[in-house]
């Protein structure tokens, strides 16, 4: 049985210190749902990823990465007419980076209600979705809510990561309304400190609220009780995958029936592994590498 089912877009990533001058650049594929899926799979969990990928080389690379990591991609769709979305990322000063996204009309944005496999969603223990997928297109919006309804009807836990990406929304007000509505459907809600005002109307009704605070650590409020943990001491090299890695660790511990404090610790641990090297998912640990 699949433990976690997720859906989202995988992007091609071109990164360098300075695109206009560098002779070489790093090519990768990433997405918070992809990172989370890889993180869970490396810890021995059964996870399925749904998305539309292009027939191009980046689409093939996405499926190759996920299959190679043991993620079930049997429900993924291959789009023969739309390209893979791309993000161009430049490192400027220290860990600061500048990004330009090319996602309009991408294969991932064409995810639709008809792509969502009802039986697979309803047989999972957890459905995990993000606010990014919601914002990709009207079709993707409908797919997200269709998956949520399927999960709700079957008693599957719904995990939501707010993941506010301003460039995907026409305005802050649009994002606030949409993300608050999505958050209200969550059994487990992940948000960073800055995202809390966007989903404030939903917070009182969320059974399990998990808030990340960067260098200040993270907290989880479960059935009215709050638990806190400190951030791990780590030198950050690339923070691109930190959110998806944290979610993978937290959900892994939840699936293992661990206490909320231990869920936070595993989330922090995976986040530390993710930021310690280049790439959003390559440095994620196996279960044998987890601290005792």
N, C-alpha and C positions, 0 to 999 in steps of 0.2 A: 504494500500500500504506500502511495506517495504521502510523505509527511508534510511537505510544503509545496504548494503550487503558486507560481508567480507569473506575472505577465508584464511586459514592458518593451522598450526599444533599446537595442544595442547600437552604439555609434562607433564609427571609425575615428581614431584619434591620431592626429599628427602633432607632435610636440618637439620643440627645440628651444634653445635659449633666445634666438633671434631669427625668425623665419627669413627675413629679407637678406640676411648675411650668411647664415650657417649653410655649409655644404651638405650636412647630413641632418636627418631628423629621425625621431622615434615613431614607429607605426604600431598601433595597438587597437584593440576593441574594448569597449567598456560600457558600463551602465550600472546604476545601483542595483537593479534586479539581477543582472548578470553576476556582479560581485557577490551579492548575497547568496545566489545559487551555488557558486563555486565554493564559497566559505562553508556552507552547510554540507556540501558533498564531501569536502576534504575532512570533515569531522564525522563522516560515516552516515549522514542522513540521506534519505531518499527525497530528492527534490526534482520538480519538473518546471521547465521554463517555456513560456509561450510568447512568441513574438512573430512579426513578419520581417523576414530578412530578404535582401535583394539577391538576385542571381549572380551579382558581381563578386569579385574576389573578397571583399570585406564581409559580405554576407556568408560566403563559404568559410571564411576564417572564424566568424562568430560561431557557427555550428560546430566547426572543428574543435575550437577551444572548449565549448560546453560538453561535447561528447567526450573529449579527452579527459575531462574532469569528472566524468561519471554522472553528469546531469542529463535527465530525460528530456530530449528535444523532439520526441515523436509527434508532438502536437504543433510544432513550429511550422509556419507557412513560408514558402519561397515565392517572392513576387518577381515576375519576369519583366516588369516594365518600370519599376521605380528604383532609384539608387539607394544605397546605404547613406544615412545621414552622417555628417562629419563634423567634428569639432577640431579647430586649429588652436593649439595652446602654446603660449610663449611664457617662459619663465623670465621675470624681470629682476626684481631685487629680492634676494633671499628666497623665501618660499612663495612670494607673491607671484601670481600668474595672470595673464590676460588671455581671454578666450573669445573666439568668434565661432558661432554655430551656423551650420548649413543643414537645416532639418526640414525646410519647407518641401512638401511633396515626397518625403522619404518613404521608403518601404515600411519602416516602423510606424509611421503616422497613419498607415492604412489599416492597422489592426481594427477589426470590426466584431460586432456581436456574433456573426456567423462563424468566426474563428475560435470562439470559446467552447471547449469541449465540456459539456455539462457533467458527464459521468466522472471525468478526471477531477474537476473542481470539487464535486460533491463527495468524492471518496478520500480527499485529503484531510489532514488534521488541521492545517492552517492554510488560508489564502492570504498571500501578501501582495499588496499593491502600493503604488506611490502616486503622489500628486503630479509627478512628471507625466505619467501615462495619461492621466486625466486631461492634461493640457495639450496633448499632441494634436488632436483634431476632434471634430464632432463624432466621427466613427469610433475613435479610441475611447472617448468619453462614454459612449453607449456600451462599449465592450467592458469597461471597468464596472459600470453599474449592473450590467447583466451578470458578471462574475460574482459581484457582491450578493446579488439576490439569490443566485444559485447556492452560494455558500450559506447564507442565512437560512434558506429553506431546509438545508440539510444539517444544520447545527454545526457547521464548520467555523472555527475561529477566524475572524477577519482581522488581519494585521495591516495597519496603514502607516506609511511613512510620509509625512507632509511634503518634504522635498520641494519647497517653493523655489521655482526657477523663474525669476522676473522676465527673462527674455521670451518666455513661452506665453505670457499673458498680456492682454491689451492694456490692463490697468491693475493697480493694487486692489481696487474695489472688486473687480471681477475675480481675481485670485482669492480674495478673502471670502467671498460668498461661496465659491466652488469648493475651496479647501475645507471650510467649516462644515459644509454639507457632507463631504466625504468623511471627515473626521468623526462626524456623528454616527457613522455606520461601523466604527471600529470597536473591537473588543480589546485590542492593544494598539495604542497610538504612540508613534515615535515622532518627536519634533526636537529641533534645537531651540535654544533659549530665544533667539530672535523670531522664530516662527510662531511662538505661543499667541501673540496678539491676533494673528490671522485666523486662528481656530478657537479663540476664546469662548464663543457661544457653545461649543461642543464639549468643553473640558469637563464640566460638572458631571456629564453623563458617561464618561469613558471609564470602564472598569479598571484598566491598566494603562497608566500614562507614563511614558519613558521620555525623559528630557536630557539631552546632551548639552554640555556647557563648555566644550573645548578643554582648555587647560585646567578648568575647575572641576572636571569629572562629569558625572552623570547621576541622575536620580530616577527612581521608579516609585510611583504612587499606586499601590495595589489595594483595592478595597478600603481606601481611605487612609492607609498606613504608608508613610514615606520612608524610602531607603536611599542612602547615598553612598557613592564610592568615588575615590579620587582617580584622577587621570594617571596613566602609567608614565613613568619617566622614560622618554624616548626622544631621540633626535629625529624630527620629521624631515623626510626627504621629498615625499610626494603625497599630498593629502587627498588626492582625487577619489580614492575609494573608501575613505574613512567611514562614511555613513552606512554604506552597504555592508561593510565588514562588521561594524558594531551591531547592526540588526541581525546578521548571521549568528554572531556569538550569543546575543540575547535569546534569539529564538531557539538556538541549539540547546541552551540550558533550560529553557522552558519545556522543550520536548523531552529533556532528561529529567523533568520534574524537580528541578533544583529550586531553592529558595530565591526570592527576588534579589537579595544581595549577591548571590552567586551568579544570577543571570547578568547583573550589571558587571561583575568582575570578568565574566567570559566575554561580554561585549567589549569592554575596555581592552582586554587582552588582544582580541582579534583586530580592533582598531589600531592598536600599537604595531602589530605585525604589518598591517596594510600600509601605514605611513612611513615605515622604516626603510622602504625600498621604492624603486621606480615601478610604476604601473599600479592599477587599482586592485588587482586580484592575485598577481603572481606571488607575492610574499605571504599569502595567507597560510596558516599552519595546518598541519594534520592533527588528529586527536593526540597522538603521542608527543607532540610538541607543546601541548597546553601546559601551563604551570599547574602544579598540584593544588 
